[in-house]
């Protein structure tokens, strides 16, 4: 009778090998399948956050989210990586694991040089909804990147902390002629209740 642990380990190794295939579709399918493989899949999935194909990166991140709490530590390490892709996808998926222990790391990632890492960290903080993120997010209302400012404003609206009201109003006034940002600011203020 074959040892089922050995055969499942062989299957996992075969799937992991497919992450190196030239065909991005095969890498995508492998990244999806590894979400069911637990801890054995953590390192290869983390490495795939740097894949050249954005769909492979996305599905690797989703699979890490599916693995859940065991993925938190490697994702936090990826959040500190200098690669924008690693930071961005780690920030993107940490919120899905639903553990408030990541809030301080996401706040730290708001200081990243990479705009996409700042943007996804802000979005994740908004979805987690922890009020300790309010002040660090307020500091980013003046970020040079428009997408970051929008994500920060939405996040502040999602968190719903009244401390954000005046800073959002100030950012809205400063956004002369930017109707899109003003709409986002108005929606955020409405969510906060002012």
Secondary structure by P-SEA (a helix, b strand, c coil): cccaaaaaaaaaaaaaaacccccaaaaaaaaaaaccccccaaaaaaaacccccaaaaaaaaaaaaaacccaaaaaaaaaacccaaaaaaaaacccccccccaaaaaaaacccccaaaaaaaaaaaaaaccccaaaaaaaacccccaaaaaaaaaaaaaaccccaaaaaaaaaaacccaaaaaaaaaaaaaaacc
